[in-house]
Amino acid sequence: MCLSCAPRARQGESTGWMRLGIVLACLSWAAIAGAGAAYLPEGGAGRRYSPEEPLGRLSFGSCNDQRKGDRQSIWQGVLGSRPDVWLWLGDNIYADKKMKFYPKEFAKSTIEQMRGMYETQRSVPAYRELRDTVGKIVGTWDDHDYGLDDAGKEFPYKKESQQLFLDFLDVPQDSHLRRQEGVYNAHVFGPPGRRVKLVILDTRYHRDPLFSNGDVLGEEQWKWLEAELAASDAQVNIIASSIQFIPNHHETLCPLCYPKQSPFRVESWSHFQREKKRLGEIVARNGVEGVILLSGDVHFGEILMSPPGCTLPYNLFELTSSGMTHAASGSFPKIPLEIMKRFSPNPFGLGMYLERNFGTVDFDWEGATPVVTLSVRDHDGNPVLQKNVSVEDLRLPSDGNSMQEGKRPGACTHEGELLWPNRCRFCIILFSGFAVAIFLALRAVLSILAFLKYCFHLAVHRGETKRKDH
């Protein structure tokens, strides 16, 4: 090569390297983009999750009123939690409406009105962002999105409502869920050895009336549930129910919960003790390990634990998250609510949070034993209640005695079995407080009347004195 050609050769070589760098940069960008949008901008829902990967975080929530646009900001907290999967756990919209002259009673909406309500929720910008970025959105319904407050199998538009709900979740038209009676469904996440099974129940379509001690799931759903649990090879089996399973809160509210219009009315599996026992029997009979419960409905967050031998052969944990757009703190006066939290017996409760919230379930697969972290998170996504659960503690006992007595005396005593002064102490304190307040108010009124009477007599006496002086 001649010397005069050397600069030109070096220039061509430099240009070639530049082109190669540009090509490699483009290929790298294409690889990142093509890998399922592997990483998203800060503040988004996180990387798009593939169900074949180990599940890292499941986030869930319930009681979301699409009409409360100013309260939909909680979705920013959900996005910040970066879930792999989002689970709707009921009252995903409020499709019924309060009657004008009877605000404690609800009236059902038309199917077209319900369709519009679902579209309103889908159009919330932060929720739309979650739909575009999260790996999977699944769920079930509760009464308000089913169509009517406290409704069960008698609801006349349940078939039409089911199709609207499945549309909301983008379920394909050829899915078996379109033909099934009820929205119960199951999903498997992760590879063998790091597997989570999510079993989602329908507690509305086949449910008998409250206080009937009838059926919750219906026979077909019970058969399906047992088959799903019996066939599971997952290390963690999450059962999602729209209503609470472990607690008997309605027992502690005594007369306050019985009128249908009562704001203290609480639906739960404890209205159906036979059904509650049946679930425990299915788990024990089929040797199912790693069961954890998720629930919603009650407008507060809570973590509960039922000791071994009470419901299951091992510790049964329940994580409740409820009240995304509205919660107990905004529905009741602060003092009665604080009295209820402090004095209502809650033998299985580990903590309660009364503000708006959503829940997360985190899975740590790296240690010798997997650990599941149950969290109730506030509006901004900060954990306010948390419990770490080793999967090792969710194993069947090795001695073969699958339903042994609880570890401590009285460990399995639930709220309804307590003596009434203890069971109803919230009501006793509340009514006593009202009685004292009424007594003090009457004393104040009587004191004012006595003072006015004294002033009147004093004025009369002075008038008579003046007349005598004249």
N, C-alpha and C positions, 0 to 999 in steps of 0.2 A: 504494500500500500504506500503510495507517495505521501510525503509530508504535507503537501498542500491539501490532500484529501482527508487528513486526520480530523480537523475540526468538524468537517461536514459529517464524518462517520460518527463522531461523538454526539453530535446534535441528533442524528437519526436514532442512535442508541438510547439517548435520553427520552426522545419522543416515544419510543417503543415501551420503555419502562413506565412512562406516564400512562400510556394506553392500557398496559397490563394492570396498573394499579386501579384505574377507573373500572375496568372489567371485573376485577376481584371485589371491589367495593360494591358494585351492582349485584354481583352474585351473592355476596354476604347479605345484603339487604333483602334480596329475593328469598334467601333461605330463611331469614328471620320472619318475613311476612308470610311465607308459605307454610311455616310450621304452626299454623293455627293461631296466628297473631300471638306469638309466644309471650311477649311482654307488652303491656299496655302502659299508657302514660300514668304518672303518679296521680293517685286519687281515684283511679278507675277500679273496677272490680277485680283486678289482678289478671294473671294469665288465663287464657281459655283452657279449661280443664278437660282432659279426655278420660272417660270412665275406665279405661284400661290402666290408668295410673293409680297409685295409692291415693286415697282421698285425704286431703289435708284439712280442709275446713268446710263444714256445712253450716250455713246461716239460715235462720228461719224467723218467721213472725206471724202475728195474727191480729185481728181487730184493726182493720185499716179502712177508714171511712173516706171514700173517694171524694166526698163533698167538702172535706176539710183540707182545702188546698194549701192553707198556711201551715198545716201540720205534716205535709208530705216531705218536709225537709229532712226527716229521719232517714230517707233513702241515701242521703250523702254519707251518713254514718255506716249504712249497709255497704255502700260502694267502698268506703274506706276499709272495711273489714276484709275485703278481697276474698269473698267466698268462692269455692270451687263449684258448689251447688247451692241454689236457693230453694227453700221449701216453704210454700204457702200452707199455713196450718188453720185456715178457717176465718170466716168473716173478712174475706179478702176484699169484698166490697160490702156496702150496706144497701141491699136491694129492696128491703121493706121500708116503710115510712111511718112515722108516728102519726096517730090520728089527731086531728086538729083539737077536738074538745076533750080527748082522753089521751094525753101525751104518754102515758105508760102502756098504752095499747098500740099494736102495730098493724098496718094494713099491707097486703101484698101489692107489688107493682105488676104491670103488664110485662109480657116477654120482651116487647120492643123497648120498654123503659129499662129493663134489666140489661139488654144489649148495649144501650147507650151508656149505662153506668160502668160496664166493663170497659168500654172504649175510653171513657173518661180516665179510668185508672191506667190503661195502657199508654195514654198520651202524656202522663206525668214525665217530664224530661229525665229525671234521675232514674226512675224505674225503667224508662225506655233504654237508658244507657246500660242498666243492669242486664236487661234482656239481650242487648247486643254483645255483651262481653262475658257473662258468666257461662260456665260450661253447660249447666242444665238447670231448668226450672221445673219443679214438680209440685204436687200439692193435693190437698183435699179441701172440703168446704165445711162450714158450720151452719148455724141456722140462718143468719142474716143474708149470706150469699146464696144459700139454698133457696131462700125465697120468703121466709117468715119467721119471726122470733119464736123460738122454742119448738119449731115444727119438726115432725118426724115422718113416719111412713104414710100418714094421712094427707100430706100436702098434695094437692091435685095437679100441680104443674111440675112435678119432680123430673119427669122425663125431658121436658123442654128445657128445664133449668140445667140439667146435666149436660146437654149439648152446648149451651152457652158457656158453662164452666170449662168444658174441654176446648172450646174455641179460644177461651182466654189463655189457656196453657199451650196453645198451638199444637194440640194433639191431632195427628193425621186423621183424615176422614175414614180411612180403612182400618183404624186401630180397633182392637177388640173392646176397648173401653167405650166405644160408641154404641156397642150392642149390649154391653153388660148392664145389669140393674145395680147402679151404684158406681161411685168413682174410686173405689179402693184399687190400689196398684202397688207394685213392688219394683225395686231397682237394685242392681248390684254394682258396686264400685270397687275397683282395685284388683290386683292379681292375687292368686292363691297365696295364703300366708299373711296377706295384708289387705284383707277383703272386708268390706262393710256391706251389709244388706239393709236396705231401707224399706220397711213394710208400712204402707200408708193406709189407714183405715177410713171407712166411711161410717160415721156415727149418726147419720141422718136418714138415709134412704129407707132403712128397714126398722128404725127405732120405734118402740112402743112409747106411750105417754109416760111422763115422769110419775114417780111414786107408784107405778104399776108393778115394779119388780119384774117386768117383762123382758123383751129382747132388745139388744142394742144393734147387733150386726146383721142378724138374719142368718138362717142356717147355711145358705150357700157361701156367704162370706166367712163364716166360721170354718167350713171345710177348706176353703181357699187358704185361710190364715194358717191352719194347721199344716197343710201341705207345703206352704212356703217356708215355715219355720222348720219342719221336719227335714226338708231337702237342703237347708242352708249349710254351706261350708264356710261361712264368714266367721271372722274372729269377733266381730261386733254386729249384733242384730238390733237395729233401732226400730222400735214400733212407734209410729206417729199417730196420735189421736187428737181430734179437735178439742175434746173436753178432757179434764183432768181425770187421772186414774187412781192414784194413791189416796189423796186426802178426802175427808168427809166434812168439808167446810160447812155444808148446809146443816149438819147436825149441831154445830156450835152456834148457829144463828137462831135456832129454836123458832119461836113464832114469827120472827121477822122474815123468814124465807118462804112461808107457805102461801101468802096471797100471790097470785100470778103477777100482779103489778108491782110487787115489792122490788126495790132496787137491790136488796140483799139476796135475791134469789140466785142460787148458784147451781148450774147443771154439772153433773159429774157421773162417773161410773158407779159411784157409791149409792146412787138411786137404784142401781141394778146389781145387788150383791151377788146374785146367782151367776150373772155374766162375768162379774169381776173374778169370782172364784174359778170360773171355767178357763180363763186365760192362764192363770197359774197352773192349772192342771195340764193344759196343753204343753206348756214349757217343760214341766217336770216329766210328763209321759214320754216326750220325744227327746229328752236330754239336751235341750237347747241351751247353749251358753252365750254369755256376752250380751244379754238383753238390757237395753236402756230405753226409757220412755221419753217421748217429747209430747208436749200438749200446749194448749192455748186457752182462749175463751174468757178468762176471768178478769182481765184488765189489770193484771199485775204480774210481775215476774217472781219465780219461786224455784228453789231447788229442794227436793224431798228425797228421803231414803227410807225404804221399808226393809227392816232387818231380815236375815236369813230365816226361813220357816214361816214368815208372815204371809207373803204372797208367792215368792219364788224360793227355791232351795238356797239361793245366795242373795247378796245385797241387790235390791232393785232400786235404781236411781231414776228419778223423773225430773226433767228440766222443763219448766213452764215459762213461756214467754208470751205476753199478751199486752196489747195496748200500744200499737205503733203510732196511731194518730190521737188516741185518747186513752186515759188511764184512770185508775181509781182516785188518784190525787186531785184530778180535776172534776170529779163527779160527786164527791162527798165532802162535807165540812172536815177541816183538818183534825179537830179534837176527837170526834167520834171515830174517825179513821185510825188515828194513832192509838186510841183505846182498843179498837178491834185488833190491830197489829200486835199490841203488847199483851193483851189479856185473853184473847181467844186461844183455847188450847189447840196446839198444832203438833202432836206427838211425833210426826214424821218430818216436820219442816226443818230445813237447815238454814233458811234465810228467805226473806221476802223483800221485794222492791216495788214501790207503789207508783213510780213515775213511768213515763213512756219508755218503751224498751224493745229490743229484739234479742234473739238468742244465737249463740254459736256453739258448735261442737267441733273441737279440734282433735286431730289424731296424730300422735307422735309414734312413729313406727321404728325409730332408730335404736332404742334401747333393747335390752334383753327381753323385756316385757312391754308390749304396747301400752300407752297411757292415753286415756280419753279425758279431755278437759271440757267441762260443761260450764258455760258462761251466760249470764244475763248481762246485756250491755245497754248503756244509756243512749240517749238521743244521738250523741256524738260518736258512739262506738266504743266508749270506755267500759271495761268490765266493772260491774258493781257487785255481782255475786259470782263466785267461782268455786268449782270443785274438781280436783284431779282424781280420776278413777283409774286404777290399774286394772287391765283386763284380767289379770290373775285373780282379782277379787270377784270376778263374775263367772267363776268356774263352779261346776257341780261338786258337792262334797265327795271326798274319796271313800268315805265309809259306807256309801250306798244308802244311807238314811237321807233321802232327798228332801223331806219336809220335816226336819227336826224342829224342836221348840226353839223360840227365839233365844238369843244369847243372854239376855237379862230378864228378870221377872217382869212381866207386864209389857214386854217389848212389842207385842203385837196388839195391844189394846188400842183400838181406834176411837175416834171422837164419840161415836154413837154408843160406845160401851162404858163411857165415863159416867159417874154419878151426876145427876142433873145439876147440882150446884156448881160443879166443876165444868161440866159441859156447856152450861148456859151462862157462865160468869160474865161474858161480854154483855149479854142482854141484861143481866142483873145490874151490872155497873152502869150501863147506859140508862136503864129505866130508873135506877136509884138517882143518877145524876139529874134526869128530867124531873123526878119527884122533888129533889132538893131545890132545883131551879124554880119549879112551880111554887114550892113552899116559900122560898125567899121572895119570889115575885109577889105572892099574896101578902106576905108580911110587909113588903114595901108599900103595896097598895093600901093595906089597912093602916099603916103608919101615916101615909099621906092623908088618908081620910080622917084619921084621928087628929092630925095636925090642922087640917082644914076645919074640922069641927071645933077644935080648941080656938082657932082664930075667929070663927063665927061667934062662939059664945063670948069670947073676949070683946068682940066688937059690940055685941048686944049689951054686955055688962057695962061697957063704957058709955053706950048710948043712954042706958037707964040712969047711970050716975050723973050724966050731964043734965038729964031732964029733972032729976031730983034737985040738983044744984040751982036750977032756974026756978 
